[in-house]
Amino acid sequence: MTASSAPLESISFELSPIDNERLANLCGHLDEHLRMMERGFGVEVNNRGGKFQIIGPALVLANVQDVVHGLYSETSQSVLEPEQVHLAIREVGGSETIAEPVEKEIMIKTKRGLVKARGENQHAYLRRVMTHDINFGIGPAGTGKTYLAVACAVEALERDFARRIVLVRPAVEAGEKLGFLPGDLTQKVDPYLRPLYDALYEMLGFERVAKLIERNVIEVAPLAYMRGRTLNESFIILDEAQNTTVEQMKMFLTRLGYNSTAVITGDITQIDLPKSQKSGLRDAIEVLKGVEGIGFTFFQAKDVVRHSLVQKVIVAYEKAGRDS
């Protein structure tokens, strides 16, 4: 009987001594290391703090437990890398000899409830955000690319995978510079970050968001102010990235520091830059596609999850553009 056809059983155990930093190190960014174990052994790994439950074929359960204990021991001396986890799995017969489990529905837990991916593209988008440090979500309005990025950021913050959320947006909208608006640059950009704020309020509540902004745990960073910074242990969202210049996009991407994730969202059909200026998002698609460690998800009109008429409007404009 092969591992993949064996009846499922479960085993439970608890790690000791419990140390939250070591536990986060063991699990990996957004539980990346646990997902590697699931894929490598064809099991399901659940944990609540230091208490673990492994569900899968009986003949591999002890091996998974050994990997978890072994890697937890290593966390006392070093920060685990995916390569170490992969090697630990291979050493006890995982990865190549055990079939991958059926892919589970991806859900993001927030204090206000669960956020679920809708459709194949949203599932692929979330998988890439969970496994890549730089991700691009490209497509029309209403496809969930910004909302899901905020959900991932909130989960990372709540689970201590990120120490802060940084919201970034280029200071250009519909061809207008923001100098005509009253207030400092943060106040000028705030109205254009409303979709990000609305998602944060929905997932964390208005008062909590206000407190986190006051403590600079959630930071609004106009793109022009990003130069010279290095963002460590952060979840960074660059929204409306189609309105970045080539130079701004390169500058933003090189701000990424240790244990950070960047999600870049935009719609290349809604570029507000002067016609003579190339969009940094368009340029990044050409330059970076195929670079290992960078994820691209391209949404289409069929992925729109707003009012059904929104999808029809997008399709009509696409058709008019082709006809012309």
Secondary structure, DSSP 8 states (H G I E B T S, - for coil): --TTTS-EEEEEEE-SS--HHHHHHHH-GGGHHHHHHHHHHT-EEEEETTEEEEEEEHHHHHHHHHHHHHHHHHTTTS---HHHHHHHHHHTT-SSSS--------EEEETTEEEE--HHHHHHHHHHHHH-SEEEEE--TTSSHHHHHHHHHHHHHHTTS-SEEEEEE-SEETTEEGGGSSS-HHHHHGGGGHHHHHHHHHHH-HHHHHHHHHTTSEEEEEGGG-TT--B-SEEEEE-SGGGSBHHHHHHHHTTB-TT-EEEEEE-TTS--S-TTS-BHHHHHHHHHTT-TTEEEEE--GGG--S-HHHHHHHHHHHHHHHH-
